[in-house]
Amino acid sequence: MEPLYRLADATDAECLAALALQVFFDTYAPGGIRPSVARYALAELSADAFDERIKNPSLRVLVAEVDRHRVGFAVLDLAASRPVAGCPPAELATLYVSRHFARRGIGSGLLEQARERAAELSLDSRIWLSANARNSGAIAFYRRLGFTELGAFDFEIEGERHPNLVFVSPIFAPRPCPEARPR
């Protein structure tokens, strides 16, 4: 079944929170869960936190669903502070896909949806994002899609520093409209 891509609404908050916790711990806690990581995840990835994101006019929360199951999501931030020079206005703040749906084009589909939204809402057709420097799968994915590295910064959780790389997308070229056929 083909994924459906859409903007999130209030009914998605609980599912997105559960999905986010699953992906976050799979990706960022492979050696187990420490108190600092648990506190961060439970605060930042709660249903209430997603409800606030969905309501925030500076954010666009995009959902990928298959057979009415949420299998991935992306958060586009139109007002993010930029950690390095050269970042365009719109940040892809989050791109999470359930490991059970990895390598099926869902991440690419969400990224395309985010880039289309950014191009519609911003003067710059590019987006930027950061990826954990140890997340080799994500880094390879973004590089395959033409993202280039702009710099680095440390993401901090309770004083723990986590190195991140900053990437920028190539210029977005919307899909051409099919030509009208003469009648």
Disulfide bonds with the S-S distance in Angstrom:
none
